[in-house]
Amino acid sequence: EEQKQIQRENGTWSELFARESLVNSNQAVAVIVFYLFSFILGLAVYPFIRLALPGLEDKGYAFSRLLGLLLLGYFAFVLGSAGIFVTRKLLLGIFVAIVLAGLVLGFLKRKDFARELAQNWKRYLIIELIGLAAFLFFLWVRYQNPDLWHPFKGGEKPMDFSYLNAVIKSTVFPPYDPWFAGGYINYYYFGFVILGMPIKLLGIIPAVAYNIVLPLWYALLVMGAYSVGWNLTRRIIAGKKGEDSPELQKLFGQPFWAGLWTALLLAFLGNLGNLKLLTDTLASMGAAGALMEGASVFQKIGWFFKGFGMVLQDIPMPLYPGDWYWMASRTIPGEAITEFPYFTFLYADLHAHLIAMPFVIFSVAWGMSFLFSHGKWAENQKDNRIGFIFSLVLGGLLIGALKPINTWDSYTFLLFNLFIMGYTGWRYMEPVKFVKNPKLGKVITIAGLMLVLVVLSSVLYTPFNRNFHPGYSQLGFWTGDRTPLKSYFTHWGLLLFIVLFWYLWETYQWLAVTPLSALKKLEPHRRLLTVSGIVLLVLLIILLLLKVSVAIIVLPLCLWSLVLILKPDQSDAKRLAFFMIATALLETLVVELVYLVGDIGRMNVVFKLYMQAWLLLTLALGTALVALWNDQHKWTLRTQLIFQIPLILLVASALLFPLMGTTDKINDRIDVNAPKTLDGMQYMQTSSYYDMGVAIPFWEDYAAIRWMQDNIQGSPVIVEGQAYEYRWGNRYTIYTGLPGVVGWNYHQRQQRAILQTNEVQNRVDAVDKFYMTDDLNYVRSFLKKYEVSYIVVGRLEQAFYPGGGLGKFAAQEGILWDEVYRNGETVIYQVRLP
């Protein structure tokens, strides 16, 4: 009750965001300030990250901004959870402390620091330029279409923006729930803390900051992907040709191109969904109404070319606005979601999985550094201990953050890094000295390291773990429709082609230089390979009987991965790449077998695990693609053509999404004449919407929302009309962050399923009755029960609640409430204190 009162009395919007300030009167200044702020944070934490990630040749520079933002958010989160008010002064203090700590450590290590900068400054400049290019590109995309709502494909921006505003306005943590007045957000909200604290500190209006944060996050994703691809390729070349290899001295050598292709595969190219959309659309045009189902391949080809001829005659394709960016995310029949990173950023929901992506890549880089450093952080004992502490704390902080950012990722990437720790510890690290048996000593060393990482990742986020109660935590066996092979190839076709060709080439090279007698080196692994082969064969038969057709692709490739991992004298870098590929492939199989009980089918299981699989695959395949391209001179012309022609066609097909999807998304606005800006609210001034047979012009809500932002003190409860999910309802809680009685019905029931009550539905019904009833006793009890301070009666309320119920607001003006704002048909009443 005390915390609720603290939240209600504080968080005044007008005190946090001054409209007349330079950052809010000039959007270009806001962009520059935010970008430079992240750059300064990155420089400040670089002295720490370089000690924690010695296995990376670039010392983790690409992740320094991300770590700086994580630290700012984390310290604010911990202090706020302890009851300390999270004000702009506190955030400034945290920022200054981080900068000072970085300066002190940088000064103490100035010789090492100067030497590294002299060696690597060109590489760091390339990372910055790649990040800046990605930032400016996506800033342009958001400038073209900054809207935070759309009537048909608006997504979950309303919930994300409402939660972001509430996190910013919250004085302590956990943040209050803007869609369930009196409660706190029971959702993985820490990503909003990380993004919201810089917004709060800099005082940039959230509707603008939203469209700056997205490009920045895209840039961090691209920089991280580039770094992983660059480090992985560099390590492979160094292991094969030595650190003095001329290839490694080139600024734009193979590591650069591998890093660039890793970033492109991960963050820019799409799946083959738009190729399918194009071919299906042209074939349907050519078919002229004939049934496609059951037609022969030759008929479909004929229809395709006929449709293509029609397009050449300027006959438009029968596609709806949004199809070019939407359909690629639904390549599997049914409710399954098949997003990939560029779709996610283009769609622009500031959702948990989007915020988590750069951290997922960072966690992979952490494991990579642990492996490449062989569990050793410095030559001298003192620095080694310091690096060991920094590394494990960073690992706990980073991997632990995945649970409160996007819980789905936490288990996968904790296990991923535990496997790496186990392998590294067994192969390279010293056993504990108090045990005579060296193998047992190594087991104890490994177990100790794993335990420390697991405990740190949990303990560091105790405030979140203590208050987070997910409603759905039980896995069930999926018996519904499985993914058709056609859909599987539509989503994974390009990446599977690269995997297959790389594995063929790696195997060919191995066998070409390996006499038959040398295969005896695999003898120690004979039992493992035999058992694995038998198990996989039995699994394959069972899965095929269960109609899991993708198993015929996944299981052989996983066994092939295991063989390549166990290859004698295989480099650690390649083993890591094969391990990432196998893990990703297994995730695409898991979604055919399990679902989350209580959820909408297997929608979110496919959604979340497919995204993880995309990240893991592409982090390995930039290296693979460049290796294949550079080794072509060893192939016959026929083999080169077999590789090049399909690859070029597949890449061109994957490029259809960023080319056509981006254009479609930019043009798919509720009002095509709305201004181009970074302000996500501006569309409201010129747009209108039809619902319940009534026209709802948004300009009235726009003006009323701004009045609320500028005039309401603290964070009191408001009530507004309840609409269905994804429609125009809850617009005041969304754009002000003020707590409303109830938000989206289904999402709140999801997030409060642990209660196993009808409380959410009861609130929805109560709001409806409040607006429709003439019973003043019920009205009084409603206002008292939910502690409502302001009532919104606007165009939406008139559309959803026709009849005489709305007449009570004018009749009781000056008795139960006072009119404090009126503009057109929109009125805001302030409830009189009892």
LOKENU-63636 format. One line per 2 residues: for each residue x, y, z of C-alpha. Coordinates in pm, whole numbers. Layout:
<pts>
X Y Z; ...
</pts>
This chain:
<pts>
0 0 0; 288 235 82
459 162 -251; 132 223 -436
102 562 -268; 461 649 -360
392 567 -724; 69 767 -727
225 1081 -578; 528 1088 -809
618 1053 -1175; 466 1380 -1296
511 1380 -1675; 569 1754 -1711
851 1743 -1454; 1028 1469 -1648
987 1611 -1999; 1012 1982 -2073
859 2051 -2413; 1057 2375 -2453
1398 2212 -2389; 1644 2185 -2679
1615 1805 -2706; 1236 1833 -2734
1220 2133 -2965; 1469 1994 -3216
1454 1625 -3309; 1799 1629 -3469
1946 1744 -3138; 1759 1465 -2955
1907 1208 -3193; 2261 1339 -3155
2235 1366 -2776; 2102 1012 -2737
2362 863 -2970; 2650 1049 -2806
2521 952 -2462; 2541 584 -2557
2888 641 -2705; 3015 800 -2383
2872 514 -2179; 3048 270 -2410
3383 444 -2371; 3337 449 -1994
3287 73 -1963; 3544 -30 -2223
3826 -51 -1961; 3613 -310 -1778
3493 -511 -2076; 3841 -552 -2219
3947 -726 -1897; 3639 -947 -1891
3657 -1059 -2257; 4027 -1127 -2331
3942 -1411 -2569; 3800 -1165 -2822
4063 -998 -3037; 3860 -676 -3041
3827 -701 -2660; 3449 -677 -2680
3451 -317 -2799; 3136 -371 -3007
2943 -456 -2688; 3068 -169 -2472
2765 58 -2538; 2530 -227 -2460
2710 -299 -2133; 2702 70 -2041
2327 87 -2093; 2282 -239 -1903
2479 -106 -1605; 2283 220 -1597
1956 30 -1602; 2074 -235 -1357
2190 4 -1085; 1869 206 -1119
1670 -118 -1097; 1851 -243 -786
1832 92 -606; 1468 139 -705
1389 -212 -582; 1547 -116 -247
1302 170 -213; 1533 451 -327
1349 696 -552; 1465 667 -913
1486 1033 -1004; 1680 1207 -1276
1933 1313 -1012; 1988 952 -911
2031 849 -1274; 2278 1131 -1329
2470 1012 -1024; 2483 655 -1161
2600 782 -1499; 2874 995 -1342
2983 703 -1122; 3016 474 -1425
3217 734 -1615; 3446 803 -1318
3502 431 -1256; 3594 388 -1622
3835 684 -1608; 4004 548 -1296
4049 199 -1437; 4158 341 -1771
4420 551 -1593; 4547 253 -1391
4576 45 -1708; 4677 333 -1932
4981 159 -2083; 4786 -150 -2186
4498 73 -2289; 4719 292 -2511
4886 -10 -2670; 4552 -171 -2755
4412 150 -2900; 4724 196 -3114
4682 -158 -3248; 4305 -166 -3285
4179 188 -3341; 4114 123 -3711
3913 -188 -3624; 3717 6 -3364
3653 281 -3618; 3512 22 -3860
3281 -109 -3586; 3163 245 -3515
3108 322 -3884; 2910 1 -3934
2702 83 -3627; 2647 440 -3743
2541 325 -4090; 2289 82 -3937
2163 352 -3702; 2115 612 -3975
1948 362 -4207; 1694 257 -3948
1646 613 -3829; 1544 693 -4185
1299 400 -4183; 1138 520 -3859
1130 881 -3985; 929 766 -4286
672 588 -4069; 702 669 -3697
339 585 -3611; 283 400 -3286
-52 256 -3392; -218 107 -3698
-580 -13 -3723; -498 -351 -3882
-129 -426 -3830; -52 -214 -3526
92 -505 -3332; 170 -465 -2965
321 -117 -2970; 34 7 -2751
126 -233 -2471; 500 -182 -2517
470 197 -2516; 234 199 -2220
475 -18 -2021; 774 191 -2127
598 508 -2009; 500 344 -1680
857 225 -1617; 989 575 -1684
732 734 -1453; 770 475 -1176
951 607 -871; 1044 266 -729
1047 -89 -864; 871 -309 -956
696 -57 -1181; 324 -5 -1147
106 -167 -1411; -60 99 -1632
-315 -161 -1744; -410 -293 -1400
-438 -7 -1152; -312 -100 -808
-88 -379 -937; 267 -401 -1065
387 -526 -1403; 404 -906 -1385
594 -938 -1708; 957 -944 -1821
992 -567 -1802; 1365 -517 -1738
1426 -432 -2104; 1202 -128 -2058
1417 -28 -1759; 1732 -46 -1972
1574 165 -2246; 1369 388 -2020
1640 512 -1785; 1838 699 -2055
1510 848 -2182; 1425 960 -1829
1772 1100 -1766; 1793 1290 -2095
1432 1410 -2073; 1347 1323 -2433
971 1290 -2487; 899 914 -2508
698 932 -2833; 1016 1065 -3000
1262 860 -2796; 1082 540 -2904
1188 611 -3262; 1547 686 -3158
1585 381 -2936; 1478 142 -3212
1751 252 -3458; 2008 251 -3176
1909 -103 -3080; 1931 -209 -3444
2280 -61 -3460; 2384 -250 -3145
2248 -572 -3299; 2448 -517 -3619
2766 -425 -3430; 2739 -733 -3210
2679 -966 -3505; 2975 -815 -3690
3200 -864 -3388; 3106 -1230 -3342
3159 -1307 -3712; 3487 -1115 -3718
3627 -1284 -3406; 3515 -1631 -3509
3674 -1607 -3854; 3990 -1450 -3721
4033 -1731 -3470; 3984 -1996 -3739
4245 -1838 -3967; 4489 -1785 -3678
4454 -2149 -3575; 4516 -2266 -3931
4779 -2022 -4057; 4913 -1862 -3739
4876 -1516 -3585; 5126 -1375 -3837
4914 -1474 -4136; 4906 -1191 -4394
4527 -1233 -4411; 4499 -1122 -4049
4701 -808 -4114; 4449 -682 -4369
4194 -435 -4243; 3942 -559 -4501
4044 -923 -4509; 3833 -1233 -4456
3742 -1148 -4094; 3594 -817 -4206
3383 -976 -4477; 3276 -1256 -4246
3168 -1001 -3986; 2980 -803 -4250
2803 -1110 -4387; 2718 -1225 -4036
2549 -890 -3977; 2368 -904 -4313
2244 -1261 -4265; 2136 -1195 -3909
1996 -843 -3921; 1908 -753 -4280
1818 -1046 -4504; 1479 -1210 -4468
1346 -1558 -4518; 1201 -1673 -4850
847 -1576 -4755; 828 -1292 -5007
948 -1523 -5283; 658 -1753 -5198
421 -1457 -5185; 539 -1339 -5528
518 -1680 -5696; 181 -1765 -5539
36 -1427 -5636; 154 -1446 -5996
29 -1805 -6027; -312 -1709 -5888
-332 -1421 -6137; -251 -1656 -6420
-495 -1918 -6295; -778 -1662 -6330
-986 -1821 -6057; -897 -2186 -6123
-829 -2399 -5817; -459 -2402 -5730
-490 -2703 -5504; -443 -3023 -5695
-295 -2853 -6002; 17 -3009 -6152
359 -2847 -6129; 350 -2768 -6502
12 -2599 -6468; 141 -2383 -6186
451 -2290 -6385; 232 -2194 -6679
6 -1985 -6457; 312 -1818 -6302
446 -1701 -6638; 99 -1593 -6747
69 -1387 -6427; 416 -1245 -6485
307 -1133 -6831; 4 -963 -6681
227 -766 -6443; 440 -658 -6741
118 -520 -6887; 82 -301 -6576
-192 -512 -6420; -143 -468 -6043
-94 -769 -5821; -393 -835 -5592
-211 -773 -5265; -329 -585 -4959
-122 -308 -4801; 118 -473 -4558
135 -812 -4730; 496 -760 -4839
613 -725 -4480; 351 -931 -4296
321 -1260 -4483; 687 -1356 -4433
621 -1379 -4061; 352 -1644 -4117
523 -1904 -4334; 386 -2198 -4130
12 -2268 -4166; -187 -2197 -3851
-107 -1963 -3564; 272 -2008 -3558
480 -1689 -3584; 799 -1707 -3794
966 -1375 -3729; 1330 -1299 -3801
1531 -998 -3678; 1477 -758 -3967
1103 -822 -3965; 1096 -763 -3590
1272 -429 -3616; 1077 -322 -3924
747 -408 -3754; 881 -195 -3467
707 -344 -3165; 942 -263 -2877
875 -612 -2749; 1079 -829 -2514
1235 -1045 -2788; 1351 -736 -2979
1517 -583 -2674; 1681 -916 -2589
1845 -975 -2929; 2166 -773 -2874
2201 -930 -2529; 2165 -1278 -2677
2452 -1203 -2915; 2650 -1054 -2625
2599 -1376 -2425; 2730 -1580 -2720
3032 -1348 -2739; 3091 -1398 -2365
3099 -1775 -2411; 3323 -1734 -2716
3571 -1528 -2515; 3570 -1786 -2234
3649 -2059 -2487; 3912 -1870 -2687
4095 -1751 -2374; 4104 -2110 -2247
3969 -1988 -1917; 4271 -1762 -1865
4235 -1385 -1841; 4593 -1253 -1808
4954 -1369 -1784; 5026 -1248 -1432
4835 -1391 -1138; 4694 -1063 -1009
4547 -952 -1341; 4424 -1306 -1403
4223 -1295 -1080; 4083 -952 -1163
3986 -1068 -1512; 3833 -1387 -1368
3615 -1185 -1129; 3514 -933 -1394
3432 -1207 -1642; 3215 -1414 -1411
3034 -1107 -1279; 2976 -991 -1636
2853 -1338 -1729; 2612 -1345 -1436
2494 -990 -1504; 2449 -1051 -1876
2302 -1402 -1884; 2095 -1329 -1574
1949 -1023 -1749; 1790 -1243 -2014
1527 -1370 -1770; 1381 -1027 -1680
1429 -906 -2040; 1287 -1207 -2228
1255 -1516 -2011; 1245 -1752 -2309
1609 -1672 -2390; 1748 -1721 -2040
1733 -2099 -2029; 1871 -2156 -2378
2171 -1928 -2344; 2250 -2023 -1986
2274 -2386 -2100; 2468 -2279 -2408
2732 -2107 -2197; 2742 -2385 -1939
2830 -2628 -2219; 3112 -2396 -2327
3238 -2368 -1970; 3231 -2745 -1934
3426 -2802 -2255; 3680 -2528 -2178
3728 -2640 -1820; 3780 -3004 -1916
4023 -2930 -2195; 4223 -2633 -2071
4176 -2544 -1707; 4374 -2675 -1414
4208 -2917 -1169; 4164 -2811 -809
4471 -2893 -602; 4300 -3043 -299
4195 -3355 -496; 4454 -3612 -604
4256 -3755 -894; 4310 -3503 -1180
3986 -3596 -1360; 3783 -3552 -1043
3971 -3227 -982; 3866 -3099 -1325
3507 -3199 -1262; 3512 -3000 -939
3665 -2699 -1120; 3397 -2713 -1389
3114 -2766 -1141; 3238 -2474 -931
3251 -2237 -1227; 2907 -2345 -1345
2763 -2304 -998; 2906 -1953 -966
2757 -1850 -1303; 2415 -1998 -1222
2406 -1843 -875; 2521 -1501 -996
2269 -1495 -1283; 1993 -1561 -1031
2106 -1364 -725; 2186 -1046 -918
1822 -1029 -1025; 1661 -1132 -697
1426 -828 -694; 1277 -937 -1023
1271 -1310 -951; 1101 -1248 -618
809 -1065 -780; 774 -1238 -1116
505 -1508 -1129; 448 -1647 -1481
107 -1799 -1536; 217 -2050 -1798
513 -2270 -1707; 404 -2620 -1802
516 -2783 -2124; 288 -3026 -2306
337 -3268 -2595; 222 -3112 -2920
-22 -3327 -3117; -147 -3068 -3364
-36 -2998 -3719; 339 -3009 -3778
549 -2787 -4001; 537 -2895 -4368
877 -2929 -4533; 773 -2664 -4784
718 -2413 -4502; 1043 -2519 -4333
1242 -2452 -4649; 1058 -2123 -4703
1187 -1999 -4370; 1527 -2167 -4352
1615 -2229 -4720; 1906 -1989 -4759
2065 -2078 -4426; 2024 -2452 -4482
2193 -2422 -4822; 2498 -2257 -4663
2508 -2518 -4385; 2488 -2806 -4632
2758 -2672 -4862; 2990 -2587 -4571
2950 -2931 -4419; 3015 -3096 -4756
3328 -2888 -4810; 3458 -2942 -4456
3401 -3318 -4488; 3560 -3333 -4831
3872 -3150 -4711; 3896 -3377 -4411
3867 -3698 -4613; 4096 -3570 -4890
4393 -3537 -4655; 4308 -3822 -4422
4429 -4174 -4500; 4196 -4450 -4392
4431 -4547 -4112; 4411 -4197 -3967
4042 -4247 -3899; 4156 -4459 -3606
4195 -4128 -3424; 3817 -4135 -3398
3841 -4462 -3209; 3802 -4291 -2867
3471 -4150 -2993; 3357 -4470 -3164
3110 -4567 -2896; 2970 -4213 -2875
2927 -4193 -3252; 2773 -4540 -3274
2527 -4478 -2992; 2443 -4134 -3131
2381 -4279 -3475; 2153 -4553 -3343
1964 -4311 -3120; 1918 -4065 -3403
1800 -4340 -3639; 1543 -4461 -3387
1435 -4102 -3319; 1406 -4035 -3690
1176 -4334 -3739; 960 -4236 -3440
938 -3874 -3548; 847 -3964 -3904
573 -4188 -3770; 453 -3883 -3574
457 -3689 -3904; 742 -3463 -3790
878 -3429 -4140; 1148 -3174 -4055
1328 -3447 -3861; 1457 -3584 -4192
1654 -3259 -4230; 1742 -3183 -3869
1864 -3515 -3730; 2114 -3601 -4007
2256 -3249 -3993; 2287 -3274 -3613
2473 -3605 -3641; 2693 -3452 -3911
2763 -3160 -3677; 2869 -3401 -3404
3108 -3582 -3638; 3270 -3252 -3741
3292 -3140 -3377; 3471 -3464 -3287
3710 -3446 -3582; 4066 -3485 -3454
4260 -3158 -3441; 3943 -2959 -3509
3983 -2599 -3402; 3780 -2470 -3108
3640 -2192 -3324; 3495 -2435 -3578
3367 -2659 -3301; 3185 -2360 -3158
3035 -2281 -3499; 2917 -2640 -3549
2778 -2642 -3195; 2578 -2325 -3263
2440 -2474 -3585; 2342 -2802 -3416
2178 -2618 -3127; 1979 -2402 -3367
1864 -2700 -3570; 1754 -2887 -3259
1545 -2586 -3157; 1360 -2605 -3487
1281 -2968 -3402; 1173 -2900 -3044
890 -2674 -3162; 738 -2974 -3340
710 -3165 -3014; 620 -2928 -2731
394 -2635 -2657; 320 -2411 -2360
8 -2534 -2183; -251 -2255 -2166
-98 -2054 -2451; -241 -2016 -2803
-134 -2348 -2950; 238 -2349 -3021
239 -1989 -3144; 489 -1852 -2894
705 -2164 -2881; 769 -2139 -3256
798 -1762 -3232; 1062 -1756 -2956
1268 -2064 -3046; 1274 -1987 -3418
1418 -1646 -3334; 1689 -1803 -3116
1767 -2050 -3393; 1797 -1769 -3649
2045 -1583 -3429; 2259 -1891 -3362
2263 -2005 -3723; 2353 -1670 -3871
2624 -1603 -3611; 2803 -1910 -3749
2717 -1881 -4116; 2879 -1549 -4201
3209 -1725 -4134; 3096 -2027 -4338
2989 -1818 -4636; 3316 -1627 -4660
3518 -1946 -4616; 3326 -2113 -4899
3359 -1811 -5127; 3733 -1784 -5071
3792 -2155 -5124; 3619 -2167 -5463
3949 -2157 -5647; 4005 -2514 -5523
3686 -2637 -5688; 3600 -2741 -6040
3404 -2495 -6251; 3101 -2721 -6226
3113 -2719 -5847; 3153 -2342 -5842
2840 -2301 -6054; 2646 -2548 -5839
2735 -2328 -5542; 2715 -1981 -5694
2392 -1995 -5893; 2164 -2126 -5614
2338 -1898 -5361; 2285 -1587 -5572
1922 -1680 -5636; 1859 -1751 -5267
2027 -1428 -5153; 1829 -1232 -5412
1510 -1399 -5286; 1600 -1315 -4925
1661 -956 -5033; 1298 -932 -5145
1197 -880 -4786; 1415 -579 -4700
1346 -427 -5043; 971 -486 -5075
889 -519 -4706; 1057 -193 -4608
881 0 -4884; 548 -155 -4790
592 -79 -4422; 691 282 -4488
376 335 -4696; 139 139 -4473
16 423 -4251; -331 501 -4120
-296 837 -4298; -54 841 -4591
-41 1220 -4564; 64 1221 -4199
389 1412 -4146; 726 1242 -4162
885 1289 -3826; 1026 1098 -3530
727 1182 -3314; 519 866 -3288
208 1068 -3188; 195 1307 -3481
-22 1080 -3696; -308 1149 -3454
-342 1508 -3569; -452 1412 -3921
-593 1060 -3881; -935 918 -3807
-1075 571 -3754; -1413 402 -3793
-1527 172 -3516; -1872 59 -3407
-2006 245 -3712; -1880 581 -3585
-1600 805 -3713; -1339 878 -3446
-1107 1169 -3535; -787 1135 -3336
-701 1503 -3306; -929 1540 -3005
-755 1256 -2822; -417 1400 -2924
-495 1735 -2765; -646 1576 -2454
-350 1342 -2406; -109 1635 -2426
-322 1819 -2170; -296 1521 -1938
78 1503 -1986; 121 1872 -1906
-128 1915 -1623; -184 1599 -1420
33 1574 -1112; 178 1239 -1010
42 912 -1147; -326 891 -1042
-569 629 -1176; -776 714 -1482
-1066 533 -1646; -1140 529 -2018
-1357 318 -2246; -1267 -48 -2287
-1219 -158 -2648; -1102 -490 -2784
-732 -577 -2822; -539 -394 -3094
-809 -131 -3139; -812 231 -3026
-887 155 -2660; -656 246 -2368
-510 534 -2571; -471 758 -2265
-283 502 -2057; -69 422 -2360
51 775 -2428; 61 910 -2073
167 600 -1882; -97 677 -1621
-248 367 -1458; -587 269 -1595
-842 38 -1438; -773 -232 -1698
-595 -265 -2030; -608 -529 -2301
-819 -812 -2170; -633 -1116 -2303
-283 -982 -2236; -370 -898 -1877
-525 -1243 -1830; -200 -1393 -1966
16 -1190 -1733; -207 -1257 -1432
-293 -1618 -1506; -115 -1717 -1184
-410 -1568 -992; -649 -1822 -1147
-937 -1580 -1098; -1169 -1375 -1320
-1036 -1047 -1182; -929 -912 -1523
-1259 -995 -1691; -1440 -854 -1387
-1259 -524 -1437; -1345 -518 -1808
-1711 -576 -1724; -1695 -317 -1447
-1560 -48 -1683; -1832 -124 -1938
-2100 -104 -1671; -1954 219 -1529
-2001 397 -1861; -2341 245 -1944
-2519 256 -1608; -2743 523 -1456
-2700 368 -1111; -2510 634 -914
-2450 398 -623; -2262 166 -857
-2072 462 -1001; -1961 571 -653
-1856 220 -554; -1661 180 -880
-1473 507 -831; -1392 416 -473
-1290 56 -541; -1044 144 -815
-943 482 -665; -1018 663 -991
-911 1028 -1011; -987 1117 -1375
-1259 1007 -1618; -1229 1026 -1997
-1543 1073 -2204; -1448 1107 -2568
-1541 991 -2914; -1449 628 -2842
-1667 619 -2531; -1956 760 -2733
-1904 492 -2999; -1879 198 -2759
-2141 307 -2503; -2445 446 -2688
-2756 511 -2485; -2832 723 -2185
-2546 612 -1960; -2310 887 -2070
-2565 1152 -1973; -2474 1111 -1606
-2139 1279 -1659; -2289 1617 -1744
-2564 1569 -1487; -2324 1496 -1201
-2071 1764 -1298; -1996 1965 -985
-2132 1685 -762; -1931 1365 -819
-1670 1518 -1046; -1557 1845 -1205
-1499 1913 -1570; -1131 2007 -1606
-1088 1981 -1982; -1310 2004 -2291
-1224 2011 -2658; -1486 1925 -2917
-1664 1608 -2805; -1388 1505 -2563
-1423 1585 -2192; -1203 1496 -1895
-1353 1498 -1545; -1164 1504 -1218
-1330 1295 -949; -1412 1480 -629
-1254 1339 -317; -1508 1158 -97
</pts>
